[in-house]
Structures are given as structure tokens and as C-alpha cells.
Amino acid sequence: MSRDCNTGGSRRDVLFGAIAGVVTLAPGITLTTFGAAQAKPAGEPVSSKIRWGLLVDVGKCKPDCDACIKACAQENGLTTTSRPEIDAQWIRKVTLRDRQSGVTRTTVAMCQHCENPPCVDVCPTGASFRREDGIVLVDKHICIGCRYCMMACPFKARSFVHEDHDDQTTAAPRGKGVVESCNFCVTRVDAGKKPACVEACAGKGGGALTFGDLNDPDSDLSRALKTLPTAQLRSYLELNQGVRYANLK
Amino acid sequence: MKRAFGPSHRAGRGALLALILLAAPALAETPIPHPPRGKGEHCVADTAFMRRNHMDMMFAHRTEAVHEGVRTEKFSLAGCVACHAVKGEDGKPVAYASEKHFCRSCHSYAAVSIDCFECHKSTPDETAKTANASERQDEEKLAAHLREVKP
């Protein structure tokens, strides 16, 4: 819209641009943060037309960088407790070592947002669920903290909150007694933004993370998937994860 | 039978009336909750409706928000918290741990324990705080202007 205005479009173009800008701004979301193809009005439910996915380019992940992990912790209020060994991990750094050559590289692991998630299969209350747009998350209102999902997850992606917290963020309610994991920063995604880790990686990191709609052939993610050889972790389980890895081998 | 109880019944009624008259000042002092006013002109629905139905509205909203991604501001807990923030002595909004918190002003009185704030943040976001700050700046500007106009 703003491009129309700048390239000297007609008066009508300018006016239309202005109106559209106001309309988009009304629900409290700025025009710039709202990707054109990914815009969802706040009052509309998510649909299966979109499937959110993430590409991790292992070749671009810097070994000494933890920008994504810090950004995740800040966005979701993942603060340390009196026992750091039981802290929740929504995203973690993984070192890959080739046994023959000894070459090491790093990458990140988090909830892989499976199409057929084992955590959802085993959940006795329906708290672990997959949203229409492919995001797998926990409804903490109905989670009873049984931790079956933690055992079922082939990627060790879930964490249990062991201690009381009073330092939550508005975007990520969390408290003792429930399981949680990466949810692609679901409130940010619903507001048309990218997950905090992806933004941080593009800014301070190596730009290893690409987030987008797997169903949209023109999204950055789909284009990257067409050009790079990518893989899914433990693909023999046929879970069809939303998270893909490039340059893994 | 009825007549036999007549005089004593009348006497009883008199005693009750006297009791009510005597107890009237005490009744006036019965503590009732006084929830602090929100920031805006009015709530997202009538006060009477909200008093009776806020829990159902929030329950419906929570299911829609978590499962379907419907994140409208009306009936969102974050919206309630932002609008009904009560400032403490340090000028910052108080958390649910404080008796001054908006939700506690009624819930403590009615002995209804809620667990919303075991997970949810009970104070407004930083952005909401900045809104307060700018509000305060406006008030200060207005006061300065009035001092100039009407010394």
C-alpha cells in the first residue's frame, strides 16, 4: 500500500492506501508487522489453509551464538529457578559431531510441530493439541501435569514447570504443574509477527531460521525448501514435522 | 389456633422491629466490596452483566483464544488487567498478591479463590504502563496550562 503512495499513484490510490492503513491498524496491529499473505483479523479463527513451519539451516547456525535462546526466554518469561537443571527449555542448542571426522557443528532443537504429534495422541485430557494452522501447543487450563506427552515426544521437546513463578509475560502464561514447549510464539504469530527466535536469529544471529507458511508456495520458507536439500529429524517415524533442517549432514 | 398465638405473635413482631431499629447502624457498617473503577468510561459490558457473567465470558474467550487463535480484546484477561490496574504506594500497578488488586477486592470478600494468576500476569504490560505515563504527562500539562490561564 505504501509503495503505491510513494511511486506517485493517483489520488485515489493515495486515499485507498490511507483507508486500508486505518482499517488494518484498528485492531491494534500495525500495517508493517502484518505480512500481506499472512494477515488474519483478530476475530477470525485459524484455518488449515495455513501450515506454519520453520527451516533451520544448520550451516548458518553459529556455534557460539545463543541469540534465539535468549530471545525465547525473554519473550516467554522463561526465567531460571533455584534449580537450573530443571529449568524449562523451549529451544535448546545441540552440538552435532561427526564420529569419523570429528567435525562439530551446532543447531537448535525445539518442538517440531508434527502433523501427527505423538504428544497429542497420548494426552488424556486433550490439553496437548494441534491447532488448525499446524501449531502444536498445550492448553494449560486443562493440562493435569501427567507428563505422558514428555515421554511420547521423540524430540525431547517438552518441559515440565516444577516451581511457582510470578514473573510471567502477558503473552506467555505459565505456572507450576503443567507441561509446556515451543508454540512458535503463538500470540506473535496471531498478530502477524514472526517467532522471537526467528527475529533474533535474523538480527544478531546467522540468519539460520526461516519461518513461514508451508502451504503457501510463494512464502520464503517454501522457496527455501524448493532450493535446499532439507530433512526432518527421525523421518522414519513419519510424523511430518513443521520444522525442517537444511545442511544437516 | 391462630387466635391463641395472637398476642405473643404481636409481641414477637414488636421485638423484631426493635431489634431491626437497634441493629440499623450496625447493618450500615456491614463491609461490602468496593471494587476500584477501571480506566475507561465503561466496561466492555454493563456493570451488572459483568458482575454476574464475567467468568463465563472469560471462559469462552480462553477456549477461543487458545484453541482457535481468536484474540479479540473484549473479554480477554489481559484487557481486564490493563484497564482495572490499581496502583500501589510506589505508583506501580499492584500484583494479585496485594489485597488492593482489582480481582481480590471482590474475590477475597466472597472467599472465592481463583487460580488465573498462578500462570497469568496480574499486572499490565510495559506498553500499558507507558500509556499510563503519557496520561500522567497529559494531566501535568493540563495542570500547568490551567495555572497559566487561571493564576
Interface residues (C-beta under 8 A of the other chain):
Chain A: P27 G28 K40 A42 G43 E44 P45 V46 F129 R131 E132 D133 L137 D139 K140 H141 D164 D166 Q168 T169 T170 P173 R174 G175 K176 V178 V186 T187 D190 A191
Chain B: R62 E64 V66 H67 E68 G69 V70 R71 T72 E73 A78 V81 A95 A97 E118 C119 H120 K121 P124 D125
